């Protein structure tokens, strides 16, 4: 790692497994997480719980269910209701 004066205080990743990999790299280079850099994932997977890192639950199961409902409603005269989407922060550390 090249030293830099403008280090980020936090980083967010599109998936928990990528965030976990980044945490591992930071720790190998002597950095403290979250003191030196807060790392956040974004799919609320088991790896986030195992690594004890914050993540954002983007309700992927609900999104997949709503995708099915959308297709069903397009193909059938009777309508099914959509599920509510409530993304939320899942704390750790």
Buried (B, 14 or more C-beta within 10 A) or exposed (E): EEEEEEEEEEBBBEBBBBBBBBBEEBEEEEBEBBEBBBBBBBBBBEBBEEBEBBBBBBBEEBEEBBEEBEEEBEEEEEEEEEBEEEEEEBEBE
